[in-house]
Amino acid sequence: MAVYKNKNNNTWYFKTENTTRRGFATKKEAKIAEMAFKSSSKSINFTVDELFTEYLLMLKSEKSRSSYISVKGHYNNNIKNLLGNKKIDRITPRDIMLIKTRMIDRGCAAGYINTIITIIKTVFNYAVKMDYLEKSPCKSVSRVKNIKSKNKLTFWTPEQFVNVVKYEVDFTYYCLFNLLYYTGMRVSEAKALWWNDIDLDKKVICISHHIIYKGYTSRELGRKNGGEHTILIPKKLLEILYQLKEYDMSIDGYSENSFIFGVIRPLPMNTSQRHLDKCAKLSGNERLHIHGLRHSHASFLINHGATPFEVAHRLGDTVEVVLSRYAHLFNETEVKVVSIIDDYFEEM
């Protein structure tokens, strides 16, 4: 470190390898500030591993448990081996680019790579905020361009769904698939449902929690992208839910605060997809990711005349999200509408 005089305005400043502090009226003030910075700054001794350890402690105390587990896992899996032992004031944009390049070479999805880049940027911005660094080495590192597929969303028509679900021999999974198809709920929200979230008399479901799987299973407050959301139950699903409740009530441990699907504990993370895949194969239909049941619900509504606002309200999404995700379906509906108009007025 050293103190210098700015000859242009006769002020003093001190300068380190990564930090410059200006505007001191006297050399003595600059020296005092330099000593204070030197005693408080940890950048010389801080490694990336130590920085992430401190950040994770902050995250654990101030944010949700799932955020802490998620960031910790991403760091251990993608960042630690390459950067962990390096001093934070020695990290360059090239180091970050190396992580990005290696993940691309491994065939990681663009969204996953961008998640890692965002975590690194966030932690180094934290270092700047704490005065461990003057500037972040990540500013010039860009995200990976996420080229979205132009293929239409895959979904099942009602006829296909009925043909698939009839092969499910486990009654709990049969009910789960029906609920997903008839409501458009996310599977993490459906698995978090307790019986006190459903009023069968009023025919409503209150969606207020979701399940997370992060090395542990936890029922977390809120939906994936918002707060509480209430939807009506169609007649076909209502009949199934009455049967499911009667079935659950025969299981030891049942109460109004027990899980609809699983009673004592929610259904495991991956078994639902395996059940759905098996049924699809037996029925001769193409495989559908379980989230595709949500898309199937939205597609059914759109193809039967529901407006973007109505679909958004049903799914608990914004109109903008619905339009961006299902625009091609609305375009097809518009073609049908124009065809109806043309046919009606053709001979007039």
C-alpha positions, 0 to 999 in steps of 0.5 A: 500500500502507498499514499499519493498526492493528486496534483490536479486538485491537491488531495491525497489518496491511497492505493492497493492492488485492488482498491483506491480511496481518494479525496483526503485533504492531507497526507496524514488523513490518507495514511490513517485511512490506509491503516484502517483499511489495512487492518479491516481488509481481509482480501489478502488472506481470503480464499474463494472457499472462505468467502463462500463459507461466510456467504453461506452462513449469512444465507443460512441465517437470513434466507430460507433453508432451501436457498442455503442447501441449493447454493452450497450444493452448486458450489461444491459440485461446480465451483469449489474444485476449480476456485476454492483455494484461490485468493479472491483478489486473484480471481479473474474473468478468465477463471469464471469463463473456465467454469462456464466453458467446462460446464458447456463441454460437459453438456450442461443445460444453458439454464443450469450454467446460468444458475452457477454464473449467477451464484458466482456473481452474487457472492462476489458482489457480496465481497464488494459490498463487504469491502473485501474487493473493490470490484467484482471479476464477474462483470464481463462474464456473460450468461449462456444464451438459452436457445429455446426450442421451437417445438410445441409443448408436448401434451396429452389430449383428454382421450390420450390421458384417459387411455394412459391413466387406466393402466395405473394400478396404484390408487394413490398415483392414479388420483395424483395424475388425475388431480394434476391433469384436471387442475394444472397444479405443479407436482410439488404443490400437489404432493404438499397438499393436506386434507385441510387444504381441500373443502370437498363440500365447497369444491375448492382446493387451497394451494399454499405449500410446496414440497422441496427435495434437497437431500431432505424432504420439506413442506415449504410455505408458498407456491413455487412462484407466489403465495396462496392460490385457490381453484375450483374442483371439477366434478370428475376430480371431485368424485375421485377425491372423495374416493381418495379420502375414504381410502386415506382414512383407512390408513393409520396416522390419517388426520386432516393434517395428513398428506393427501398423497402418502398420508404420513409423508409425501410421495417420493421425488422420482417415483411419480415419473416412473409410474407415469412412464410405465403407464404411457408405455403400456398404453402406446402413448409417447412419454410425457414429463409429469410437468406436461400434465400441467401443460395438458390442462392449459392446452385443453382450456385454450383449445376449448376457448378459454382466454389468456386471463382465464388460463392464467387465473387457473394456473396461478400464473401471469397473463404474460407467462401464459402468452409466452408459453402457449402463444402457438395454441392461442394462434391455432384457436384464432385460426379456428375462430376466423374459420368459423366466421368465414364459414358463417358469412360465406354465402351472405 
